[in-house]
Structures are given as structure tokens and as C-alpha cells.
Amino acid sequence: MQKQMIKFTEPHLISGYSATEPILAALSGGADSSALLHLLAQYGKRTHTLVIAAHVNHSIRGEEADRDEAFCREFSENLGIKH
């Protein structure tokens, strides 16, 4: 099986900010935001950039929202990301 390359444009190239400027990433717990946080964690370690994850539990979906919040906390911690 051939490995697929992921194209990732470094945030400082898009934003114009310094590579050491902190990055705040919204994390819903879904596949898209989780994948982005994973890539940002790698970027942060490589460039010594502080990456912070933000998750908002509006408590609209009851226990499901609480599970999302718990997942986001654990996922962030496993990546070494502040939340």
C-alpha cells in the first residue's frame, strides 16, 4: 500500500505572523478539527510554537456534549496541547 502525503501549509505562511506566535485552535471533537489539531501539534513541536486547543460545551446535547468535552480534553493532553 502506497503512503499518501498530506499537504500542510504552515500557519505563519498564511497569517503573516511569526512562527513563534501562539496558535489557538477550535476543537469540536470531530474528525476535521481533531486532524487539524494533530497537525498543529506536530508543527508546534517542530517550531516551538505554543498551540492551545479551545472547546466550548454549550450543554445543548446533554451527555453527548459532555462526552465530546471529555474526548477533547484527553485528546489535547495526549498531544501535549494546553486546553
Number of C-alpha atoms within 10 A of each C-alpha: 3 4 5 6 6 7 6 10 8 12 15 13 10 8 9 8 11 11 18 13 13 14 17 15 17 16 25 19 20 11 10 11 15 19 13 14 24 16 14 25 23 15 18 20 12 9 11 14 18 18 23 20 23 14 16 12 15 10 11 9 11 10 10 12 17 15 14 19 20 15 15 22 19 14 19 22 13 9 13 15 19 13 18
